[in-house]
Amino acid sequence: MHHLGTKEIKTQRLTLRQFQVTDATMMFKNWTSDEKVIKFLTWPVHQSVDVTKKVLNDWIESYQDLSFYQWAIVLDEINEPIGSISVVDINEQTNMVHIGYCIGSQWWHQGMTSEAFAAVIQYLFEEVKVNRIETQHEPDNPNSGKVMKKCGLTYEGTLRQAMYSNQGIVDACVYSLLASEYQNLKKKTI
């Protein structure tokens, strides 16, 4: 892999960029305080904007590491962050990255997460030169799986009681996309 860090990416409706200290209030308002958003995630709902600020400061400090990838999903129309997408795990031996994402419930079912994920997939394959992108969701969260399928990932199977979330120990539906598959998909759309 050729780590380049969290570079800005533009899509039709979104700007994916590094988080800024000034994003804390909008993060708290738009998703970190939303029980619906964190239901299937691994971190607890933020009880105050101070919790969000602490997380945000950790991320901002981590941007110095070029193998750290954490994007704010900014909806251009309102110019505020509505979610995040990140590389939550890296395996340098296999050139694999694991992606995690969340978006405020107000923007669910509008294609925003798929738009952001597709842009990150392109960046990671074409610029960072990863070989495998993977992600997972709980069986009780099928809409996340729809995002994965829409972005070209293949369902590999369900690992029993393989992850922990705010629901406890749960099964993990695993999806992936390989660099060779991405290239084939890209050829079909040209």
C-alpha positions as CSV (number, residue, x, y, z in Angstrom):
1,M,0.0,0.0,0.0
2,H,1.0,3.6,-0.6
3,H,-0.5,5.5,2.3
4,L,-1.6,9.0,1.5
5,G,-3.8,9.9,4.4
6,T,-7.2,11.4,4.5
7,K,-7.3,13.5,1.3
8,E,-10.3,15.5,0.3
9,I,-12.7,13.7,-2.2
10,K,-15.6,15.4,-4.0
11,T,-18.6,13.6,-5.3
12,Q,-21.9,14.8,-6.9
13,R,-23.4,15.9,-3.6
14,L,-20.7,15.4,-1.0
15,T,-17.3,16.5,0.1
16,L,-15.3,14.0,2.0
17,R,-12.7,15.8,4.1
18,Q,-10.7,15.7,7.3
19,F,-12.6,16.6,10.4
20,Q,-12.1,20.1,11.9
21,V,-12.5,21.2,15.5
22,T,-15.4,23.4,14.4
23,D,-17.4,20.2,13.3
24,A,-18.1,19.1,16.9
25,T,-21.5,20.8,17.3
26,M,-22.8,19.5,14.0
27,M,-21.5,16.0,14.6
28,F,-23.3,15.9,17.9
29,K,-26.5,17.3,16.4
30,N,-26.4,15.2,13.3
31,W,-25.3,11.7,14.4
32,T,-23.2,11.1,17.6
33,S,-26.2,11.8,19.9
34,D,-28.7,9.8,17.8
35,E,-29.7,6.5,19.4
36,K,-30.9,5.2,16.0
37,V,-27.5,5.8,14.4
38,I,-25.4,4.0,17.1
39,K,-27.7,1.1,17.6
40,F,-25.5,-1.3,15.5
41,L,-22.2,0.5,16.1
42,T,-19.4,-0.2,18.6
43,W,-19.3,3.1,20.5
44,P,-21.9,4.6,22.9
45,V,-24.2,7.5,22.1
46,H,-22.5,10.8,23.0
47,Q,-24.2,12.3,26.1
48,S,-22.7,15.8,25.4
49,V,-20.8,17.7,22.8
50,D,-17.8,17.5,25.0
51,V,-17.6,13.8,24.3
52,T,-17.7,14.5,20.6
53,K,-15.0,17.1,21.0
54,K,-12.7,14.6,22.7
55,V,-13.1,12.0,19.9
56,L,-12.7,14.7,17.3
57,N,-9.5,16.0,18.8
58,D,-8.1,12.4,18.8
59,W,-8.9,12.1,15.1
60,I,-7.4,15.5,14.2
61,E,-4.2,14.5,16.0
62,S,-4.1,11.2,14.1
63,Y,-4.2,12.9,10.7
64,Q,-0.4,13.3,11.0
65,D,-0.2,9.5,10.4
66,L,-0.7,8.9,6.7
67,S,-2.1,5.4,7.4
68,F,-5.1,7.1,9.2
69,Y,-8.2,7.5,7.1
70,Q,-11.2,9.2,8.7
71,W,-13.4,11.4,6.5
72,A,-16.2,13.7,7.5
73,I,-19.1,13.2,5.0
74,V,-20.2,16.8,4.3
75,L,-23.4,17.4,2.4
76,D,-22.5,20.3,0.1
77,E,-26.1,21.6,0.0
78,I,-26.0,22.5,3.7
79,N,-22.2,22.6,4.1
80,E,-22.2,20.5,7.3
81,P,-21.0,17.1,8.2
82,I,-23.7,14.5,8.3
83,G,-21.7,11.3,9.0
84,S,-18.3,9.7,8.8
85,I,-16.5,7.0,6.9
86,S,-13.2,5.5,7.9
87,V,-10.6,2.7,7.6
88,V,-11.1,1.0,10.9
89,D,-8.5,-1.8,10.4
90,I,-5.5,-2.3,8.1
91,N,-3.6,-5.5,7.3
92,E,-0.3,-4.5,5.6
93,Q,0.6,-8.1,4.8
94,T,-2.5,-8.6,2.6
95,N,-3.0,-5.0,1.6
96,M,-6.5,-5.1,3.1
97,V,-8.5,-2.3,4.7
98,H,-11.7,-2.7,6.7
99,I,-14.2,0.2,6.3
100,G,-16.7,1.5,8.8
101,Y,-19.3,4.2,8.2
102,C,-22.3,5.9,9.8
103,I,-24.6,8.7,8.7
104,G,-27.3,10.7,10.5
105,S,-30.7,9.1,10.4
106,Q,-32.2,12.2,8.8
107,W,-30.2,11.3,5.6
108,W,-30.9,7.5,5.5
109,H,-32.2,6.0,2.3
110,Q,-31.0,8.8,0.1
111,G,-27.9,7.2,-1.3
112,M,-25.5,9.4,0.6
113,T,-23.6,6.5,2.3
114,S,-23.3,4.6,-1.0
115,E,-22.0,7.8,-2.7
116,A,-19.4,8.3,0.0
117,F,-18.4,4.7,0.1
118,A,-18.0,4.4,-3.7
119,A,-15.7,7.5,-3.6
120,V,-13.6,6.0,-0.8
121,I,-13.4,2.7,-2.7
122,Q,-12.1,4.4,-5.8
123,Y,-9.5,6.4,-3.7
124,L,-8.3,3.3,-1.8
125,F,-7.9,1.1,-5.0
126,E,-6.6,3.7,-7.4
127,E,-4.4,5.9,-5.1
128,V,-3.5,3.9,-2.0
129,K,-3.3,0.7,-4.0
130,V,-5.1,-1.6,-1.6
131,N,-5.8,-5.2,-2.7
132,R,-8.9,-5.9,-0.6
133,I,-11.6,-3.7,0.9
134,E,-13.9,-5.4,3.4
135,T,-16.6,-4.5,5.7
136,Q,-19.4,-6.1,7.8
137,H,-22.8,-5.6,9.2
138,E,-25.1,-7.3,11.7
139,P,-27.9,-9.4,10.2
140,D,-30.4,-7.1,11.9
141,N,-29.0,-4.1,9.9
142,P,-29.7,-5.2,6.3
143,N,-29.7,-1.6,5.0
144,S,-25.9,-1.5,5.6
145,G,-25.6,-4.6,3.5
146,K,-27.5,-2.9,0.7
147,V,-24.9,-0.1,0.7
148,M,-22.2,-2.8,0.4
149,K,-23.9,-4.6,-2.5
150,K,-24.6,-1.3,-4.3
151,C,-20.9,-0.4,-4.1
152,G,-20.0,-3.7,-5.8
153,L,-18.9,-5.7,-2.7
154,T,-19.5,-9.5,-2.6
155,Y,-21.2,-11.2,0.4
156,E,-18.7,-13.8,1.7
157,G,-20.7,-15.3,4.5
158,T,-21.8,-14.7,8.1
159,L,-19.4,-15.2,10.9
160,R,-21.2,-16.5,14.0
161,Q,-20.9,-14.3,17.1
162,A,-17.8,-12.7,15.6
163,M,-18.3,-9.0,16.6
164,Y,-19.4,-6.8,19.4
165,S,-21.7,-3.9,19.0
166,N,-24.2,-1.9,21.1
167,Q,-26.5,-5.0,20.7
168,G,-23.9,-7.2,22.4
169,I,-22.1,-10.2,20.8
170,V,-23.5,-10.6,17.3
171,D,-23.1,-12.3,14.0
172,A,-21.1,-10.5,11.3
173,C,-22.2,-10.5,7.6
174,V,-18.9,-10.0,5.7
175,Y,-18.5,-8.4,2.3
176,S,-15.4,-7.6,0.2
177,L,-14.2,-6.3,-3.0
178,L,-10.8,-7.1,-4.6
179,A,-8.7,-4.8,-6.7
180,S,-9.1,-7.1,-9.7
181,E,-12.9,-7.1,-9.3
182,Y,-12.9,-3.3,-9.0
183,Q,-10.9,-3.0,-12.3
184,N,-13.4,-5.3,-14.0
185,L,-16.4,-3.2,-12.7
186,K,-14.6,-0.1,-13.8
187,K,-14.2,-1.4,-17.3
188,K,-17.9,-2.2,-17.6
189,T,-18.9,1.4,-16.7
190,I,-16.5,3.0,-19.2
